[in-house]
Each structure stands twice: as C-alpha cells, then as structure tokens.
Amino acid sequence: MAECHAQNKAKLISETRRRFEAEYVTDKPDKYDPRDVERLQQDDNWVESYLCWRHDVVDETLKMIDESFQWRKEMAVNDLTEASIPKWLLEIGGIYLHGYDKEGNKLLWIRVKYHVKDHKTILDKKKLIAFWLERYAKRENGKPITVMFDLSETGINSIDMDFVRFIINCFKVYYPKYLSKIVIFDMPWIMNAAFKIVKSWLGPEAVSLLKFTNKHEVQDYVSVEYLPSHMGGTDPFKYSYPPLVDDDFQTPLCENGPIASEDEASSKEDTESDGKDILETIFGEEQTALLKKINLTESTSKAEENEKVDSKTKAFKKPLSVFKGPLLHISPAEELYFGSTESGEKKTLIVLTNVTKNIVAFKVRTTAPEKYRVKPSNSSCDPGATIDIVVSPHGGFAVSAQDRFLIMAAEMEQTSGTGPAELAQFWKEVPRNKVMEHRLRCHIVESSKPTSLTLKDGAFNMSDKTSEDMCLQFANSRRESDCSPP
C-alpha cells in the first residue's frame, strides 16, 4: 500500500512539473524567478507541498504555483536579506521567530501592539514577514510553524486587515503546509467581527487551526518556558536587535575533544556512569536473581541482559536516514531518537561523514545547552572519515520535542592545525557563507518494557552513587539475602 502511494505521488509530481513547464513557463519565461522554476524541477518536497494543499488536484495545484511564483518574483523573495528590511522595523520587535510550541513547532511571534496601520510602511512589513518565512523554510524544509498573534495591549488602530489577509495568504498560497496553527491571545471583544472575516479567508478546512486563548488556555499549546510573563510564562527572553533573534542555538554543556581522548577528560558523572555499566556487566546475572527474590513478577532473559550491558558504542543503533550535504553526510537526516526514561537507553548518535577532499571542522550547538552533553561537540573530520557524536541528557533533565540541535561545518585549509586553539581561531575567521548548517529535531521513543526492570536508572537507587558505593551496597544486599531464612 505504501509503495503504491509513493508511486502515485511520484507520478503526480512528474505531471505537475511537466505541465507547469509546458503550460506556464514556455510562453512567458520572464514571469517567474528562474531560481524558483529550477527548484520546482529538483525539489520533490516543494512540489508535494503544493499538491497536498490542493488535495492532489493537478489543475488547482498549477494555478497555486503560478500565483505563488508571481508573488515570489514581485517580492524578490530569493534576494531578501537582513539588509532588505529597514533597521527600525527589526529593532521594534513586532515580528520575530523564537521558541517552540508543545509539538516542537517553531513560533512566529506577531506583537500586534507594535503595528500601526500606515500605507507608507505596509510593504516593508510584508517583506519582513516574507523574510522570516523564507529564512525558516530554507532551514527547516517543511516543518510546520505556529503563528502567535499577541493582541495584548492592542487598540483598534493596530488592526490592519490588509496586513492580516497578507499573512493568511502566505500560508494558504505562498508557503503551503507550513501552518500548524494560529494562536490568538487576549483578543479584545471589539475585534470579534474582524476575526469573523479572517475565518472566511482561511476557509472551512483551515478554521480549526485558529485557537482563541487567554492566559490559561494558551498553555495548552505552548509550555510556560516559551511564554512571556504577561502570558503566564517564565521565558526570560527579551527582544533586542541586532543580532537576529531566531538563532537560539548555544554551545552544549561540557565540550569535549574527539572520543579517543574522552577517558582523559571524563568528569565524575562519566565515571559514575561507567561504574554502573561495569557493575551491570559483572553482576548482571546475580542482579536478575536478586530481583526475582524481591518479588518482581517478570525478568528479562539472559540475552536481553547481555544486550543491555554491551559496550557503549554497540549500545547505540546506527541511524538509517542520511542528509547529504555538500561537506558532510549527516545521519539521522531530521530527528534524533532518544529512548524514554523507562527504556534506560537515553543516549543517541549523530554520525558525520566527510565527503570532501579536505579536513572539515564541525561543531554542535543546541537550543537547550543545560540539558545535554555532546561528545565531541567541537572537532574536525579527515577526508573520507566518519565520526560518531554521542548525545546524552544531563543532570536529570528530560528530552523534549521542542529541543533542537545544529550541526555547523566548514572546510579547512590543508595547512591548518586542528587543535582547540586552531579550531577556535578558525571559527572566528571563517565567512558565514562558507559554513554549512543542518538542524535536527528531538523525538522520544516510548518503551514497551516494564519500568520495574530498568536496571540502569532505577535499581537499588544507584543513580547518584559512585561505582565503589554501588559495589558495597550490592555486597551488603547479597549478604542479607544469604542470611535470610529459606
């Protein structure tokens, strides 16, 4: 069934490309930006996004692409840069990307109180919306976005229906499939009539994407960590410019060099973790027997125990999907899969392969630097070589679908050194347009195994003890068991 669906989708994509070229491009080649026409022929996801929004009806899809491409050329979307936007408009903080909703979708904030209806500035404001959406689309390639319409402290002079309609059209025509939902916060009653018009613009199928909220209801969609205080949140973020605020990736905790030197630089936490692994290896079968004595009704098989306590690198499943970048192939392509707390397998791998003829420097950043350890997080990869990066939660924090990771990579000169000092200097000097970037989302895989049999995190309350303490506790437990009456 899945194969049949894929074949049908491929046929629709092919037909859309062929007919658009024959029926729209041939007669009026100057009607569109040639970069968009070329991308349409190469990017399956882009074509599919238009098809999906038009329910796979090719005739309707072609009309939508035509309208979208004309708009993209008129707005010069492919050439929009930070310099294209008036500085005062960026400084005011009325429109920006920041944070994530509970489903892990990026938030596009529209602070309506900073908007004053003015025909002289409306084009620049539309360009700002297009700038943020295009910037996001190029980075995330299809990941939905949640629009936060913040109407707090808003007066009637701030409502510009032409601007609102433009935003709606952006998601209906220009960026199909990108809209997750529109969260409208603290709407004054006087604007009820206006938003009835907005509903008609969205159409019946998209009306369900409108979420009218107050301070309590908004937390159904966005957790408090990404909500400002006036929405009942705890986010300390304060908008300022420059720089652009959407680059919220930071260096993770405890940067390390290559994995080969990990033992020399390991912290106490690593020692404790290693001690637990060693303890499980030595006493795996005896612990299983002891668990049976304390009335656990189920136990894992010896094969499962051996699999649990295998060496660190063997414990990770190699990712299957691959993003093929110009400098590095990165696996997984889109999502890092972490085991749940119950599974005990909370670490995951990022696999980098250098596909160039030069050394490639790389570093890993995250939106939640206090929650993760990344090893190595700043290093280099030789031509043709592959490096495994271990990512693990830290300090008892839980993995969240809102967390993101950023892989940055750039080619180095053959004569450059690759030590910490040389790498630090390299990243200070490398031009931004020479840096490859790739983003990864987080995904938690739930475990079907019973929580009572998760030895790594739960057995004997060993998580905060050193390996010596754990060995002593195990010995005492065993002695007590041996002394107990039969």
N, C-alpha and C positions, 0 to 999 in steps of 0.2 A: 504493500500500500504506500509506504513512504517513498519507495523507489519510483512508483508510478506518479506520485505527486511531484517529485523532483523533476521528472522528465517533462511533465506538463508545464511546470513553471519555467523550465528552460526553453520550451517551445514558445511560450508567451513572451519571454524576454527577447528571444530572437526575432519574433514577429514585430514586436514593438520597435526594436532598433531598425529593422528593415523598412518598415512603413514610415517611421519618422524621417529617415534619410530620404526616402523616395517622395513622400507627400508634403514634407515641410521644409527640408533643408535644401533640396536641389534647386528649387525655383528662387528662393531668397536666402542665399548663404550668408548675407550680412545681417540677417535678422537676429542672430544669436551670437554669443561669445563662442568662438571656435573651441575654447578650452572646455566649455560645457558639452558641446557636441562630441568632442573626443572622449570625454569622461563617460558620457552615456554609452558609448560603444565598448567601454572597458570595464565599467563598474557594475556588476550584476546587482549588488545590493541597492544601488541608486535606482535602477530601473524597477526593481521589485518593490521598492517603497512607493513609487507612483502607482504601480499595478495594484498593490494591496489596498491603497486608499480608494481606488476606483473599482474594487471588487473584481479585478482581473478582466474588466471590460476594456479591450484594447482601444476602441474608438474614443471612449471617455478619457483613457489614460493619455492618449496622444494630445487631446485638447489641453489637458492639465499640464503636460510637459511644455507645450507651446507657450501657454500663459506664464508658466514658471520661468522658462528660459528668457522670454522677453523682459520680464521683470529683473532678472539677474543681470542682463546687459544694461538695462536702463539705470539700475542702481550701482553698476560697476562692482558687483559683489566680489568677484575674484580679485579685485585690486584694493578692496577695503583694508586699511591698516589702522593702527592706533593713531597715526598721524592724520588720517582722513577725518577724524572726529574732533570738533572744537574742544580745546582743553577744558573750558569752563563746564562743558557738558559731562566730561569724565570726572571732573572734580566734585560736582554736586552730589553724585551718588544716587541718582534716581533709578538707574538700570544697571544691574551687575549680576554676575554669577557667584554664588557662594553656598556651600553646604549641600546636604543631600536629604531627601525625604526618607521615610521608613522603608521604602522599596529599593533604596540605593540610587534613585534618580537625582541628577543634578538640579539645583534650584536656581531659576531665573527670577531675581527679585525686581519688581516694578513698584517703587515707592511713589505712589500717585501724588502725595502731598508736595513733591518737588517739581511736579509738572504743572505748568501754566499754559493754557491754550494760547498759542501765538503762531499765526501762519508764517511768520518770518523764520521760525526755528523748527517747524514741523519736519522738514526734510532731513535736517541733521539728526533729529530724534529717531526718525525711521532708519536712517543709516546706522545709528547706534544699535538699534535692535538687530538689524541685519548683520552688523559686525559681530555681535556676541553669538548669534545663532550660527553663523558661518564658521566662526572660530571653534565653537563647540562641536559642530557637525564634522569638521575635519579631524578633530581629535578623537571623538567617540564613535563616529561612523554607525549611526543607527540607534544608539542608546537613547531612550526617551528622556524628556526633560519635564520638570514640573514648574509651572508658572505661579509665582506668589504675588498676587495683586494685593498689596498692602494699602488699604483705604483708610487707615487710622489717621486722625487729624486732617481729614480731607474736606475741602469745601467744594461747592458746586463749580467754582471757577477752574478747578483742577481736572474736571471731567471733559475729555476731548473725544467725542465719539468717533471721529475720523481716525484718530490715533489707535483707539481700541479696535476698530474694524481692521486696521492695518495689521495689528498683532494677531488677530484671529485668522486673517488671510495667510499670514506667514506659515501657520500650522496647517491650514486647510489646503493650500496650493503650493507654497514655496518650499516648505520643509515637511512633507508628508511623513506620517508615522513617528514624528518626534515628540508629539504631545502626549504626556502621561495624564496630566490633569491640570486644571486651573483652580488654585485655592484662593478664594476671595475672602479677605479678612476684614472684619469690622465695617461692613458696608452700611452707610447711613440710609435710613428709610427713604430719604428723598430721592435716592438713586434706584429704587426698585423698578421704576418704569424704564430707566435706561438699560438695565440689565435684562429686561424682557426682550428688548431689541437685540441685545448680544446673543441671547438664546436662539433667536431666529437666524442670526448669522451663522452660528455653529451648525445648525441643522439638527434634526431629531436624533441622529445616531451619536452625535458628539455632546449633546446636552448633559448626558450623565457624567461628563468629565468636569463639569462645573461643581465646585464644592464650596458652599457658603458657610463660613465658620466665624466663631467668636474665640475668645482666649482659651476656652476649654476644648472646643471642638477641633481647633487647629492642630492640637497634639495627637489627634487620631491619624494625622498624615505626616507630621514632622515631629521628631523627638525633640525634647527640650534643649538638647545640646546644640541644635542648629536653629533655635528660635531666639530672637532678641528678647530682652526683658519685658518690653511692652506687650509681647505675645505670651507672656508667662514662661519664657525660656531662660536658659542660663548661658547662652552663647556670648562670650566676651567680645566678639568681633565688633570692631568699629571701622566703618568705611573710611578709606583715605586714598588719595591718588596724588602722584604716582607711587608704586607701580600698579599695573592692572591687578585686580584682587582675586582673579579666579585661579591663579597658580598657587593653590594652597598645599602643595606638596613640600614636605620638610624632611630633613635627614633623620632616619630612624635611630633608635637607641643603640649605643654600643657598636659603633662602626668597627669593622674588623678587616684585616687583610685577607689574602687568599686562604682557603680552607686548610691548606697544608700547614699553616702556622697557627691554626686555631688552638691547639693544645697549649702553646706557649702563652697565648693571650687570653685564655679562658678565665671567666670570672668564677666566683664562688657558686653562683647559680648553676653554671655549666658543670662544676664539679659535683654538685648535689644531683643534678640530672643524670650525669654519667654514673654516679654511685648507685642510683636507683636502677639504671639499666643493668649494671653489673650484678646487683643483688638479685634482680629478676632472673638473670642468666644462671647464677649459681644455685639459687634456691627455688627455681620455677616449679619443679615437681613437688617440693616439700610444702610450698605455699598453697598449692592446689589441694594437697591432702589436708592441710590445716583448715582451709576454708570449708572443706566438707565437714570437719569436726564441729565447726561453729554454726552448723545448721543451714548452710546455703543449699538450696534445693537443686541448683544446676551448677555444672562446671564446664569449663572449656576443655576440649580434647588436647592431648599432648602435642599434636601437630599445630593447633592454634596457639598454644603457649610458646612453642619454638618460633612460630612466625612473629609473635609479639616481641620477643627479645632478640630478634635478629639484629645485625649491626645497623648503625644509623643510616647509612646510605641505602641499604637494602630495604629499610622500613618504608621508604618513600616509593610510591608508584610514579613511574615516569609519565609526565603529561603527554597526551597524544596530539592535541591540536597545536599548530605552529603558525605564528605570524612571521611572514617572510619579508623582513625589512632590508634596506639596501646595505646595511652594515652587519646586522645581527639577525639571525633567526631566533625567535623567542617562543618558548613553549612553557606554559599554555598560551594560546593566542589571545584569549579575552578574560578568562576568570581563573583565579586561584582557588582551588578547592581545599578547604580545611575540614578536618573531621570535627564532629560535635564534641562537647565536653564528655559525653557518655562513651564515645568511642576511644578516647585517650590518644588518638592519632591526630594531634592538633597542628603538627608541623607540615609544611608543604615545600615543594621545589619550584624554582624558576630555572629553566635550562637555557643558556645562551650559547649560540654557535657563531663564531666569527666567519663570515663568508667573503671577507676581503683578503687582499694580499699584504695588508699592513696590520700592525697592532691596533686594537680598538680599546680605548678607555671607556669604562662604563661606571655608572653609579645608580643606586636605587634610592628613591625617595617615597614617602608615604604621607597620606593625609592625617595619619594617627601615629606620630613618631613615638609617643609614650607607650604605645601598646605592643610594639613589635621589635624583635631582634632580627637583623638581616646579616647573613654571613656568606660571602663577603658583600659589603654594601658599596665599596669604592675600590675598584681594582682595574685590571686590564686583561685582555684575552688575546693570545697569539693568533696569527693567521691560521685558519682551519681548525682551531682548537674549540673545545666545548667546556663550559664551566657550569657547575651546579651551584645555585644560590639557595641556601636554606632560610626559610622564613618561618618564624615561630612567635606565637603570642607571648607576652612578657608580663610578669607581675600580677597575674590573676585576671587580666583584662580579657573580655570575651571578644571574639571575632565578630565583626558587624558587616552586613551587606553594604553599609554606607562607606566603608573604608576603601581606599584606592591606593595603588602603587604605580609609580612612574619609573620606567627604565630610560635612562639617558645614555647615549653612546656617541662617540666621535673618534675618527681616525687620528692616529698619532704619527708623527714623523719617525722614520726608522732610527734616527739618532737620539730620539728622546728616551730618557730614563723612565722607569715605571715604579719607582719608589714612592712613598707617601708624599714627600716634598715635591717631587716632579709632577705627580698627578694633581696636587693642589694648585700648582702654578699653571698647569695645562688647562684646568677648568676655568681659571681666571681669565685666560687669554683667548680661548677658542671662540670663534664667532658663532653667534646664535644660529645662523643659517647653516652651519656645518654640523649641528647637533641633531641626531635622530632621537625622537621621543616615542615611547609606546606606553599606553596605560592599561592597567589590569584591575579588574573588579574582584571583590571577595565573595565567595559562595560557601555556605556551611552545609556539609553533607551530614544528614542525620544518620545515626547508627541504629541498627536493629538489635544489637547485642544488649543483654541485661546490664543495667548500671551497676549491679552489685558485683559483677565480675570484672570491673575495670580496675585492674591492679595498679596501673600507673598513677592514677590520681586519687584513689580512694582507700586502698588497703592500708590498715594499721595507722592511718593518719600520718603517713610518712612524708608528705609533700614538703614540709618545712624542716626536715632533719638532714643532717649530713649522712654520708654512707656509713660512717662508723656508728652513729647513733642507731641507724636502722638495723645494722647487723646485730647490735646489742639487744635491741628490742625483740628482734626475731628470735634470738637465742633464749631470752627470758620467756617469751611466749611458748617456745618449744619445750623448755624445761617444765613450765607449769602444766603443759599438756601431758608430758610424760609422767608427772607426779599425780595427775588426776586419777580417781578410781575408775576401773574399767566399767 
